Amino acid sequence: MTKKSPPAETCPPPAPAHPYQPTEAERAVAEKQFARQKLQPTLRMKVEQGRPGAPVNVSLNHPAPGVGSLTLLHACGTVSTEVAECLLAHLADGLRPKGVTQIDAKKLNAALAVLSSLEPRDEIEAMLIAQMVVTHDAAMDMLRQCRQTEFAPAFDRWGNMATKLLRTYAAQLEALKRYRSKGEQVVRVVHQNVTVKADQAVVGVTGAGGGADEKTRGQPHALTHAPGATLPSTIETNREAVPVASG
């Protein structure tokens, strides 16, 4: 006859952990992000490719195809479907590394997110933004090559290419700013007051806020009248004549 072992003592269940309470700063950031997401339209592309060498099919990933098409046209700053398709093809080819046939859907959707967030007003702005996206991707790839190489000549080569691409990116950004401003220049005129003191005949230039300039205050170039002997106002005629040679 076997003796039954006493039941093992069961451990009490662990106390539920308190849920994390975000801080005030984190709540503010979350509210800003939610507001931005409400204003940002949903625009994603679906990339499908069969066997190697087969053509890649890129299509809109949107529950309402008509709304998705209008959103894509708005992101490309155009009303032409052909322009939008060409811009997408240029983005996909520019972001694809050499020797790779597969289109990176993540990179393409990230490029479309940048394009949509900057809201190009026409085709020229959309093309400039697409160039900036591809230039930035290439510059980051050159910087990655610099970090991975161990030889100085290769480091200099990749570094020079990265520097050129980063300068090109800055030039593209300036071109986009100038194009959006339509070449408008703001000229600011600072009002200056000229004060003349009658007792000392001092001429000073003061700014809009009043007061003399700190750089010119106390310098000896101010025009002042000092009391003293007056300068002769007539030409003396009783001096000896100076002989002058003839001719």
Secondary structure, 3 states (H helix, E strand, C coil): CCCCCCCCCCCCCCCCCCCCCCCHHHHHHHHHHHHHHHHCCCCCEEEECCCCCCCCEEEECCCCHHHHHHHHHHHCCCCCHHHHHHHHHHHHHHCCCCCCCCCCHHHHHHHHHHHHHHCCCCHHHHHHHHHHHHHHHHHHHHHHHHHHCCCHHHHHHHHHHHHHHHHHHHHHHHHHHHHHHCCCCCCCCCCCEEEEECCCCEEEEECCCCCECCCCCCCCCCCCCCCCCCCCCCCCCCCCCCCCCCC
